[in-house]
Amino acid sequence: MATDDYVTESLRAVLVGCGGMSAAWLRAAKEIPGLELVGLVDVREEAARQRAEEFELAGARLDTDLTRTLEQLRPDAVFDCTVPEAHHSVTLEALRFGCHVLGEKPLADSMEHAREAVQAAHEAGRIYAVIQNRRYDPRIRRLRRLVASGGVGALTQANSDFYIGAHFGGFRDRMEHVLLLDMAIHTFDMARLITGADPVSVYCREWNPGGSWYDHDASAIAIFEMTGGLIYTYRGSWCAEGLNTSWEADWRLVGERGSITWDGRETIRAQAVSETGGFHSTLTDLPVPDPESADRHGGHGGLIREFVECVRTGATPETVCSDNIKSLAMVFAAIESSRRNAPVPVAW
Ligand SMILES: NC(=O)c1ccc[n+]([C@@H]2O[C@H](COP(=O)([O-])OP(=O)(O)OC[C@H]3O[C@@H](n4cnc5c(N)ncnc54)[C@H](O)[C@@H]3O)[C@@H](O)[C@H]2O)c1
């Protein structure tokens, strides 16, 4: 990106897809100085109108057509809150108009579409980044910092358990690969952040357990081999009643000299070996980085803020598509492994 492409003054953005998630975006965007929502687009006209009223965006242009909106407004950025199947076409159209794009997860609805979007952003010299709001949770940043401090040594294993009895009652009840496609992308992306490792291969089994209120597989177990020989396991269900984990999952990280647990809520614990020789080693509790040490926070708001800053300065956001495609690749490889009932490489 050439220096004169940087947006130094007010950043003008169009938001497309005015459904459920758009409220979180518009709430966050209101708090960011110099960010102006100049247009709202939705194929359902009333959805855009409702959001404009709710967030007092009287000056914003409302439309059902993205291309017409981009032609008329020539914004700096497009915020994509549409459904996953529309992310590819919205992103390519926005890039064609020279816009930077921040989109909801997942990056795309297939690996082929994801690769095309990454390539298009590269060719356009524009940022395409993806909302992975859990990366902007201070507890995850503390956990990451604890791992990186080396107190438990190099990680050899990471386990995550996700068990929620979620009665959505909407499209998810009918959706194929519902847990892996709609939810596990968050947990897999967290695994990459926490361990600092990238995926190599996966063996996965999806199934729809007895008593499930979903049409398709709402449970899955996956074993990933990651770079550095680390093994990462995911066990999850969206139809497990009772003793639910948090939405952030329950984690155990095993290193060469100690272990870390995080219950996905407020409790992070770490122990490392201080003396060996007996049947059990002597262990010492390790200090956990305090909440103030979190370098990123704010969920959606934190991510949108970073994106705006990157558009202004030319820096690269943490969730840039060329990196985030690795988390999406974990999802599609897990689905493929389950279909074949065999381990498969994770490629992007
Ligand atoms: N980050 C998170 O925690 C989180 C949570 C829930 C949903 N999401 C993601 O957010 C996205 C939107 O989810 P939602 O729950 O708001 O869905 P939704 O169905 O409530 O809203 C989507 C909106 O997009 C509109 N739309 C669809 N195709 C369009 C197109 N081509 N052009 C313009 N408008 C179009 C629809 O009319 C609808 O109003 C999805 O990708 C979903 O996976 C993320």
The ligand as an SDF file (V2000), in Angstrom:
LIG
                    3D

 44 48  0  0  0  0  0  0  0  0999 V2000
  -18.1140  -13.1870   16.2000 N   0  0  0  0  0  0  0  0  0  0  0  0
  -19.1540  -13.7750   16.7860 C   0  0  0  0  0  0  0  0  0  0  0  0
  -19.1200  -14.0740   17.9840 O   0  0  0  0  0  0  0  0  0  0  0  0
  -20.3700  -14.0710   15.9650 C   0  0  0  0  0  0  0  0  0  0  0  0
  -21.5780  -14.4380   16.5880 C   0  0  0  0  0  0  0  0  0  0  0  0
  -22.7080  -14.6760   15.7710 C   0  0  0  0  0  0  0  0  0  0  0  0
  -22.5960  -14.5750   14.3850 C   0  0  0  0  0  0  0  0  0  0  0  0
  -21.3910  -14.2510   13.8200 N   0  0  0  0  0  0  0  0  0  0  0  0
  -21.2300  -14.1500   12.3480 C   0  0  0  0  0  0  0  0  0  0  0  0
  -21.8080  -12.9380   11.9090 O   0  0  0  0  0  0  0  0  0  0  0  0
  -22.3300  -13.0810   10.5860 C   0  0  0  0  0  0  0  0  0  0  0  0
  -23.7830  -12.6260   10.5700 C   0  0  0  0  0  0  0  0  0  0  0  0
  -24.5030  -13.3920   11.5080 O   0  0  0  0  0  0  0  0  0  0  0  0
  -25.9160  -12.8930   12.0640 P   0  0  0  0  0  0  0  0  0  0  0  0
  -26.1980  -13.7380   13.2340 O   0  0  0  0  0  0  0  0  0  0  0  0
  -25.9120  -11.3970   12.1810 O   0  0  0  0  0  0  0  0  0  0  0  0
  -26.8670  -13.3220   10.8440 O   0  0  0  0  0  0  0  0  0  0  0  0
  -28.2710  -12.6540   10.4570 P   0  0  0  0  0  0  0  0  0  0  0  0
  -28.9170  -13.6450    9.5540 O   0  0  0  0  0  0  0  0  0  0  0  0
  -28.9920  -12.1960   11.6680 O   0  0  0  0  0  0  0  0  0  0  0  0
  -27.8750  -11.3410    9.6350 O   0  0  0  0  0  0  0  0  0  0  0  0
  -27.2920  -11.3730    8.3600 C   0  0  0  0  0  0  0  0  0  0  0  0
  -27.8560  -10.2200    7.5440 C   0  0  0  0  0  0  0  0  0  0  0  0
  -27.1740  -10.1660    6.2980 O   0  0  0  0  0  0  0  0  0  0  0  0
  -28.1490   -9.8790    5.2970 C   0  0  0  0  0  0  0  0  0  0  0  0
  -27.5790  -10.3490    4.0300 N   0  0  0  0  0  0  0  0  0  0  0  0
  -27.3790  -11.6300    3.6330 C   0  0  0  0  0  0  0  0  0  0  0  0
  -26.7850  -11.6540    2.4230 N   0  0  0  0  0  0  0  0  0  0  0  0
  -26.5750  -10.3640    2.0620 C   0  0  0  0  0  0  0  0  0  0  0  0
  -26.0000   -9.7380    0.9320 C   0  0  0  0  0  0  0  0  0  0  0  0
  -25.4900  -10.4590   -0.0720 N   0  0  0  0  0  0  0  0  0  0  0  0
  -25.9740   -8.3940    0.8890 N   0  0  0  0  0  0  0  0  0  0  0  0
  -26.5040   -7.6660    1.8960 C   0  0  0  0  0  0  0  0  0  0  0  0
  -27.0670   -8.2000    2.9950 N   0  0  0  0  0  0  0  0  0  0  0  0
  -27.1090   -9.5350    3.0810 C   0  0  0  0  0  0  0  0  0  0  0  0
  -29.4020  -10.5890    5.7490 C   0  0  0  0  0  0  0  0  0  0  0  0
  -30.5590  -10.0550    5.1520 O   0  0  0  0  0  0  0  0  0  0  0  0
  -29.3450  -10.3550    7.2490 C   0  0  0  0  0  0  0  0  0  0  0  0
  -30.0080   -9.1720    7.6310 O   0  0  0  0  0  0  0  0  0  0  0  0
  -22.1170  -14.5590   10.2110 C   0  0  0  0  0  0  0  0  0  0  0  0
  -20.9470  -14.6890    9.4460 O   0  0  0  0  0  0  0  0  0  0  0  0
  -21.9350  -15.2370   11.5750 C   0  0  0  0  0  0  0  0  0  0  0  0
  -21.1220  -16.4130   11.4940 O   0  0  0  0  0  0  0  0  0  0  0  0
  -20.2950  -13.9860   14.5920 C   0  0  0  0  0  0  0  0  0  0  0  0
  1  2  1  0
  2  3  2  0
  2  4  1  0
  4  5  1  0
  4 44  2  0
  5  6  2  0
  6  7  1  0
  7  8  2  0
  8  9  1  0
  8 44  1  0
  9 10  1  0
  9 42  1  0
 10 11  1  0
 11 12  1  0
 11 40  1  0
 12 13  1  0
 13 14  1  0
 14 15  2  0
 14 16  1  0
 14 17  1  0
 17 18  1  0
 18 19  2  0
 18 20  1  0
 18 21  1  0
 21 22  1  0
 22 23  1  0
 23 24  1  0
 23 38  1  0
 24 25  1  0
 25 26  1  0
 25 36  1  0
 26 27  1  0
 26 35  1  0
 27 28  2  0
 28 29  1  0
 29 30  1  0
 29 35  2  0
 30 31  1  0
 30 32  2  0
 32 33  1  0
 33 34  2  0
 34 35  1  0
 36 37  1  0
 36 38  1  0
 38 39  1  0
 40 41  1  0
 40 42  1  0
 42 43  1  0
M  CHG  2   8   1  16  -1
M  END
$$$$
